[in-house]
């Protein structure tokens, strides 16, 4: 089905957001009550770039900002001019005075810090902070702990919440921007507290902690007499040494389990607080916007404060009045022997030897000078026509892409008309420095798509 000609011909109809409210980014970043911004969405939609651009813009508008990325890629560090990121916030240079002398802009100098989550180091910090030195050393050296802290399912998401809670508790930054994991389950960090609680309250953990909670000889007697069959079975399944390491780990961690649950629950409530703002990031593609719809519904179910949708990589055109159908028809007319817009009997008029009643063709039997290499002389008109036809076909493909993106976006809006949207146009290259991040920030603040 072809797009509405009026919509295709009207750039405002293509780029306008009349069915949905426009997301205004600057008031959100300027509001001192906004303390946490969480960028979530499926992988490959520009979450990391969006988070970095928002953090940079907020810093250059006078706020002290730290951006926390959970993306293992190095794009964020490279774009901010930092060799590498680790579990400690690093100051980003070159952001303090950009707006100090700009007329009409805020003159306060802000700061930007960036860091990347190191889940094992964060886990180690929690242990060191909530256990005495002897017990902490025992836990950190335990093989079972090393396995859990390095790759246990859900550890990354839980530690992201733990690090967020640490940053917020320090109260050193006006604003914390979080770049969530690049995975299908980008909202797993919302489930982390519940998952951790279920794990810690599960039957296996209760089984392993029971002897330690009884203590001393009574505990050993209980283990040897009451659970010998169970532990023997577990030993066969898990391995005797692994079971012993798990029991030692659980015994040493027993006093910190309550602290884990308490802090995780507190961070979950912090995400529900009015000072937190969730931004769903997507691209104008069917799968990405389907994921975005899921995120919107999930955030609403968890009573998380959603402020809007950032729609990245939106394509535009400066020639929307030329529809895909007309462009293809013109391309066929140029490429073929004049099958369109030609009078009967004049289909091959462009290649006919007669023009305006005269003939420029050579007499039969005569020869024309041939190029030195023996190949036929190129036809300049034919080359121009082929090039023009190719450009028309490219334009037709672009117009079809625009129509698909429009339909996809309209389906999302019809499903969630309450969600404010800001569109960011597709750029010709990747963002790799602060200038590129500033450009993205300007586009985010513009509140509409600038057609190219």
C-alpha positions as CSV (number, residue, x, y, z in Angstrom):
1,X,0.0,0.0,0.0
2,X,1.5,3.4,-1.0
3,X,1.7,6.2,1.6
4,X,-0.7,9.0,1.6
5,X,0.5,11.5,-1.0
6,X,-0.3,14.5,1.2
7,X,1.7,13.0,4.0
8,X,4.6,12.1,1.8
9,X,4.7,15.5,0.3
10,X,4.5,17.4,3.6
11,X,7.7,17.4,5.6
12,X,5.9,18.6,8.6
13,X,3.5,15.7,8.4
14,X,6.5,13.4,8.2
15,X,8.4,14.8,11.1
16,X,5.7,16.2,13.3
17,X,4.6,14.6,16.5
18,X,1.0,15.7,16.6
19,X,-0.4,12.3,17.7
20,X,1.9,12.3,20.8
21,X,3.3,14.8,23.2
22,X,6.9,16.0,22.5
23,X,9.5,15.1,25.1
24,X,11.4,18.2,26.3
25,X,14.8,17.2,27.4
26,X,16.3,20.4,28.8
27,X,13.6,21.1,31.5
28,X,14.2,17.5,32.7
29,X,17.9,17.9,32.9
30,X,17.7,21.4,34.4
31,X,15.3,20.4,37.2
32,X,17.3,20.0,40.4
33,X,14.7,17.5,41.6
34,X,15.8,15.1,38.8
35,X,18.5,13.1,40.5
36,X,18.6,9.9,38.4
37,X,18.0,9.3,34.7
38,X,17.8,5.6,33.6
39,X,18.2,4.9,29.8
40,X,16.7,1.5,29.0
41,X,15.9,-0.4,25.8
42,X,16.9,-3.3,23.6
43,X,20.4,-3.7,22.3
44,X,21.8,-1.7,19.4
45,X,19.5,1.3,19.6
46,X,21.9,3.9,20.9
47,X,21.4,3.7,24.6
48,X,25.1,4.3,25.5
49,X,25.3,7.3,23.1
50,X,22.1,8.7,24.4
51,X,23.1,8.4,28.0
52,X,26.5,10.0,27.3
53,X,24.9,12.9,25.4
54,X,22.4,13.6,28.1
55,X,25.0,13.5,30.8
56,X,27.3,15.9,28.8
57,X,24.4,18.3,28.1
58,X,23.4,18.3,31.8
59,X,27.0,19.0,32.9
60,X,27.4,21.8,30.4
61,X,24.2,23.3,31.7
62,X,25.6,23.6,35.2
63,X,25.0,20.2,36.9
64,X,27.5,17.9,38.5
65,X,26.9,14.6,36.7
66,X,28.2,11.0,36.8
67,X,27.2,8.6,34.0
68,X,27.3,4.8,34.8
69,X,27.5,2.4,31.9
70,X,27.0,-1.3,32.2
71,X,27.8,-1.7,28.5
72,X,31.1,-3.6,28.2
73,X,32.0,-1.8,24.9
74,X,34.5,1.0,25.0
75,X,32.4,3.5,23.0
76,X,31.6,5.7,26.0
77,X,35.2,6.0,27.1
78,X,36.4,6.8,23.6
79,X,33.7,9.4,22.9
80,X,34.6,11.2,26.2
81,X,38.4,11.2,25.5
82,X,39.2,8.7,28.3
83,X,41.5,5.8,27.7
84,X,39.4,3.4,29.8
85,X,36.6,3.3,32.3
86,X,36.6,1.3,35.6
87,X,34.6,1.1,38.8
88,X,35.7,4.5,39.9
89,X,34.2,7.7,38.5
90,X,36.7,9.5,36.2
91,X,36.5,13.2,35.5
92,X,35.9,14.1,31.8
93,X,37.9,17.1,30.7
94,X,36.7,19.7,28.3
95,X,33.1,20.2,29.6
96,X,33.4,23.0,32.2
97,X,33.2,26.2,30.3
98,X,31.5,25.5,27.1
99,X,28.4,27.6,27.9
100,X,30.0,30.1,30.2
101,X,30.1,33.0,27.6
102,X,27.1,31.9,25.5
103,X,24.4,34.6,25.5
104,X,21.2,33.4,27.1
105,X,22.7,30.2,28.4
106,X,23.2,29.2,32.0
107,X,26.7,30.3,33.1
108,X,27.3,27.8,35.9
109,X,30.1,25.4,35.3
110,X,29.2,21.8,35.8
111,X,31.2,18.6,35.9
112,X,31.0,15.3,34.1
113,X,32.3,12.0,35.5
114,X,32.1,8.6,33.9
115,X,32.5,5.0,35.0
116,X,31.9,1.5,33.9
117,X,30.4,-1.2,36.2
118,X,32.8,-3.8,37.4
119,X,30.4,-6.3,39.0
120,X,33.1,-8.4,40.7
121,X,34.8,-5.3,42.2
122,X,31.4,-3.9,43.3
123,X,30.7,-7.3,45.0
124,X,34.1,-7.2,46.7
125,X,33.4,-3.7,48.0
126,X,30.1,-4.8,49.5
127,X,31.8,-7.7,51.3
128,X,34.6,-5.4,52.5
129,X,32.2,-2.8,53.7
130,X,29.9,-5.1,55.7
131,X,32.2,-7.8,57.1
132,X,35.2,-7.6,59.5
133,X,38.6,-7.9,57.8
134,X,39.1,-11.6,58.8
135,X,35.7,-12.7,57.5
136,X,36.0,-10.5,54.4
137,X,39.3,-12.1,53.5
138,X,37.7,-15.6,54.1
139,X,34.8,-14.7,51.7
140,X,36.9,-13.2,49.0
141,X,39.2,-16.2,48.9
142,X,36.4,-18.7,48.7
143,X,36.1,-20.4,45.3
144,X,32.3,-20.5,45.4
145,X,32.2,-16.8,46.0
146,X,34.6,-16.2,43.2
147,X,32.3,-18.1,40.9
148,X,29.2,-16.3,42.1
149,X,30.7,-12.8,42.0
150,X,32.2,-13.3,38.5
151,X,29.3,-14.8,36.6
152,X,26.3,-15.9,38.6
153,X,23.0,-15.2,36.7
154,X,21.7,-11.8,37.7
155,X,24.9,-10.7,39.5
156,X,25.5,-7.9,36.9
157,X,22.0,-6.5,37.3
158,X,22.0,-6.7,41.1
159,X,25.5,-5.1,41.2
160,X,24.2,-2.3,38.9
161,X,21.6,-1.5,41.5
162,X,24.1,-1.8,44.3
163,X,26.5,0.7,42.6
164,X,23.6,3.0,41.9
165,X,22.7,2.9,45.5
166,X,26.3,3.7,46.5
167,X,26.5,6.7,44.2
168,X,23.2,8.1,45.4
169,X,24.1,7.6,49.0
170,X,27.4,9.6,48.6
171,X,25.4,12.6,47.4
172,X,28.4,13.9,45.5
173,X,26.5,14.4,42.2
174,X,23.5,16.4,41.2
175,X,22.5,13.9,38.6
176,X,23.3,10.2,37.9
177,X,22.7,8.9,34.4
178,X,22.5,5.1,34.1
179,X,23.1,3.1,30.8
180,X,21.4,-0.3,31.3
181,X,22.8,-3.6,30.1
182,X,22.7,-4.2,26.3
183,X,20.5,-7.3,26.3
184,X,16.9,-8.5,25.6
185,X,16.2,-8.3,29.3
186,X,17.3,-4.7,29.7
187,X,15.0,-4.4,32.7
188,X,16.5,-7.3,34.6
189,X,17.9,-4.9,37.1
190,X,14.3,-4.3,38.3
191,X,14.0,-8.0,39.1
192,X,17.4,-8.3,40.8
193,X,16.2,-7.6,44.4
194,X,13.4,-10.1,44.1
195,X,15.6,-12.7,42.4
196,X,18.3,-12.3,45.1
197,X,15.7,-12.6,47.8
198,X,14.2,-15.7,46.3
199,X,17.7,-17.2,46.0
200,X,18.7,-16.4,49.5
201,X,15.4,-17.6,50.9
202,X,15.4,-20.7,48.8
203,X,15.4,-24.3,50.1
204,X,19.0,-24.9,49.1
205,X,20.3,-21.9,50.9
206,X,18.3,-22.7,54.0
207,X,19.7,-26.2,53.8
208,X,23.3,-24.9,53.6
209,X,22.9,-22.2,56.3
210,X,21.1,-24.4,58.8
211,X,24.2,-25.9,60.4
212,X,25.9,-22.5,60.6
213,X,22.9,-21.0,62.3
214,X,22.8,-23.8,64.8
215,X,26.5,-23.3,65.5
216,X,29.2,-25.4,67.0
217,X,28.9,-29.1,67.7
218,X,25.1,-29.0,67.6
219,X,25.3,-27.8,64.1
220,X,27.8,-30.4,63.1
221,X,25.7,-33.1,64.7
222,X,22.6,-31.8,62.9
223,X,24.5,-31.9,59.7
224,X,26.0,-35.4,60.3
225,X,22.8,-37.0,61.5
226,X,19.8,-35.1,60.1
227,X,21.1,-34.2,56.7
228,X,23.7,-36.8,55.8
229,X,21.6,-38.3,53.0
230,X,20.8,-34.9,51.6
231,X,24.3,-33.6,51.6
232,X,25.6,-36.9,50.2
233,X,23.2,-36.5,47.3
234,X,24.2,-32.9,46.8
235,X,27.8,-33.9,46.9
236,X,27.3,-36.4,44.1
237,X,25.5,-33.8,42.0
238,X,27.6,-30.7,42.8
239,X,30.9,-32.4,43.8
240,X,32.1,-32.7,47.3
241,X,34.6,-29.8,47.2
242,X,32.0,-27.4,45.6
243,X,29.5,-28.3,48.3
244,X,32.0,-27.6,51.0
245,X,33.0,-24.3,49.4
246,X,29.3,-23.3,49.2
247,X,28.7,-24.2,52.8
248,X,31.8,-22.2,53.9
249,X,30.7,-19.2,51.7
250,X,27.1,-19.3,53.0
251,X,28.3,-19.5,56.6
252,X,30.6,-16.5,56.2
253,X,28.0,-14.5,54.3
254,X,25.2,-15.2,56.6
255,X,25.6,-12.0,58.5
256,X,25.6,-9.9,55.3
257,X,22.5,-11.5,53.6
258,X,20.1,-9.2,55.4
259,X,22.2,-6.2,54.3
260,X,22.0,-7.3,50.7
261,X,18.2,-7.5,50.8
262,X,17.8,-4.2,52.7
263,X,20.0,-2.2,50.3
264,X,18.4,-3.8,47.2
265,X,14.9,-3.0,48.4
266,X,16.0,0.6,49.2
267,X,17.4,1.0,45.7
268,X,14.3,-0.4,44.2
269,X,12.2,2.2,46.1
270,X,14.7,4.9,45.0
271,X,13.9,4.0,41.3
272,X,10.2,4.5,42.1
273,X,10.8,7.9,43.7
274,X,9.8,11.2,42.0
275,X,13.5,12.2,41.5
276,X,14.0,9.3,39.1
277,X,13.2,9.5,35.4
278,X,13.2,6.5,33.0
279,X,13.8,7.1,29.3
280,X,13.1,4.3,26.9
281,X,15.4,4.4,23.9
282,X,14.5,2.7,20.6
283,X,14.9,2.9,16.9
284,X,12.0,3.2,14.3
285,X,12.1,-0.6,13.7
286,X,9.4,-3.1,14.4
287,X,11.4,-5.2,16.9
288,X,12.9,-2.3,18.7
289,X,9.6,-0.5,19.2
290,X,7.9,-3.8,20.2
291,X,10.6,-4.0,22.9
292,X,10.0,-0.3,23.8
293,X,6.3,-1.1,24.2
294,X,7.2,-3.9,26.6
295,X,9.4,-1.6,28.6
296,X,6.7,1.0,28.9
297,X,4.2,-1.5,30.1
298,X,6.6,-3.1,32.5
299,X,7.6,0.3,34.0
300,X,4.0,1.2,34.5
301,X,3.4,-2.1,36.2
302,X,6.3,-1.5,38.6
303,X,5.2,2.1,39.2
304,X,8.4,3.5,37.8
305,X,8.4,7.1,36.6
306,X,8.6,7.0,32.8
307,X,9.2,10.4,31.2
308,X,9.3,9.5,27.5
309,X,10.7,7.7,24.5
310,X,13.9,8.7,22.6
311,X,13.5,7.5,19.0
312,X,17.0,7.3,17.5
313,X,18.1,7.0,13.9
314,X,15.0,8.4,12.3
315,X,15.5,8.9,8.5
316,X,14.4,11.9,6.6
317,X,14.5,13.3,3.1
318,X,14.7,16.8,1.6
319,X,12.6,15.8,-1.4
320,X,9.4,14.3,0.2
321,X,7.2,15.7,-2.6
322,X,8.6,13.1,-5.0
323,X,6.9,9.9,-4.1
324,X,8.5,6.5,-4.4
325,X,6.1,5.5,-7.2
326,X,6.9,8.6,-9.3
327,X,10.6,8.2,-8.7
328,X,10.5,4.6,-9.9
329,X,8.5,5.5,-13.0
330,X,10.9,8.2,-13.9
331,X,13.8,5.8,-13.4
332,X,12.2,3.2,-15.7
333,X,11.6,5.9,-18.3
334,X,15.3,6.9,-18.3
335,X,16.7,3.4,-18.2
336,X,14.5,1.9,-20.8
337,X,13.6,2.9,-24.4
338,X,11.2,5.6,-23.3
339,X,8.3,3.5,-22.2
340,X,6.8,6.4,-20.2
341,X,5.7,9.8,-21.3
342,X,6.4,9.2,-25.0
343,X,4.0,9.5,-27.9
344,X,3.0,6.4,-29.9
345,X,5.7,5.4,-32.4
346,X,8.3,7.6,-30.6
347,X,9.4,5.2,-27.9
348,X,13.0,5.2,-29.1
349,X,13.1,8.9,-29.9
350,X,16.1,9.5,-27.6
351,X,18.2,7.0,-29.7
352,X,16.5,7.7,-33.0
353,X,18.8,9.0,-35.8
354,X,16.3,11.7,-36.5
355,X,15.9,14.8,-34.4
356,X,13.9,17.9,-35.4
357,X,13.6,16.5,-39.0
358,X,17.4,16.2,-39.5
359,X,19.7,13.3,-39.5
360,X,23.1,13.3,-37.9
361,X,23.8,9.6,-38.7
362,X,26.5,8.6,-41.1
363,X,25.6,7.1,-44.5
364,X,25.3,3.4,-44.7
365,X,28.7,1.8,-45.3
366,X,30.6,4.7,-43.8
367,X,32.7,4.3,-40.7
368,X,33.1,6.6,-37.7
369,X,36.4,7.1,-36.0
370,X,36.9,4.6,-33.2
371,X,38.7,5.1,-30.0
372,X,42.3,4.1,-29.9
373,X,41.6,1.0,-27.7
374,X,39.0,-0.3,-30.2
375,X,36.0,0.0,-27.8
376,X,32.8,1.8,-28.8
377,X,32.6,5.5,-27.9
378,X,30.6,6.1,-24.7
379,X,27.3,7.9,-25.0
380,X,27.4,10.9,-22.6
381,X,23.6,11.2,-22.6
382,X,23.2,7.5,-21.7
383,X,25.7,7.8,-18.8
384,X,23.8,10.8,-17.4
385,X,20.5,9.0,-17.8
386,X,21.8,5.8,-16.0
387,X,23.2,7.9,-13.1
388,X,19.9,9.8,-12.8
389,X,17.9,6.6,-12.9
390,X,20.1,5.1,-10.1
391,X,19.6,8.2,-7.9
392,X,15.8,8.0,-8.5
393,X,15.8,4.4,-7.4
394,X,17.8,5.3,-4.2
395,X,15.2,8.0,-3.5
396,X,12.4,5.5,-4.0
397,X,14.0,3.2,-1.4
398,X,14.5,6.1,1.0
399,X,10.8,7.1,0.7
400,X,9.7,3.5,1.3
401,X,11.9,3.4,4.4
402,X,10.4,6.6,5.6
403,X,6.9,5.1,5.1
404,X,7.8,2.0,7.1
405,X,9.3,4.0,9.9
406,X,6.2,6.2,10.0
407,X,3.8,3.2,10.1
408,X,5.9,1.6,12.9
409,X,6.0,4.7,15.0
410,X,2.3,5.3,14.5
411,X,1.5,1.8,15.7
412,X,3.5,2.5,18.9
413,X,1.7,5.8,19.4
414,X,-1.7,4.3,18.9
415,X,-0.8,1.7,21.6
416,X,0.8,4.3,24.0
417,X,-0.4,7.8,23.2
418,X,0.5,8.9,26.7
419,X,4.2,8.5,26.1
420,X,6.1,11.7,25.1
421,X,8.5,11.3,22.2
422,X,11.7,13.0,20.9
423,X,13.1,11.9,17.6
424,X,16.8,12.0,16.7
425,X,17.7,11.8,13.0
426,X,20.1,9.2,11.6
427,X,23.6,10.5,11.3
428,X,26.1,9.6,8.6
429,X,28.7,8.3,11.0
430,X,29.4,7.1,14.5
431,X,29.9,9.4,17.5
432,X,33.5,9.3,18.7
433,X,34.1,12.5,20.6
434,X,32.6,15.2,22.7
435,X,31.6,17.3,19.7
436,X,29.5,14.4,18.4
437,X,27.9,14.0,21.8
438,X,27.1,17.7,21.9
439,X,25.4,17.4,18.5
440,X,23.3,14.5,19.7
441,X,22.4,16.6,22.8
442,X,21.3,19.5,20.6
443,X,19.1,17.2,18.6
444,X,17.6,15.7,21.7
445,X,16.8,19.2,23.0
446,X,15.4,20.3,19.6
447,X,12.3,18.1,20.2
448,X,11.7,17.1,16.6
449,X,13.4,15.5,13.6
450,X,15.6,17.7,11.5
451,X,15.2,16.4,8.0
452,X,18.3,16.1,5.9
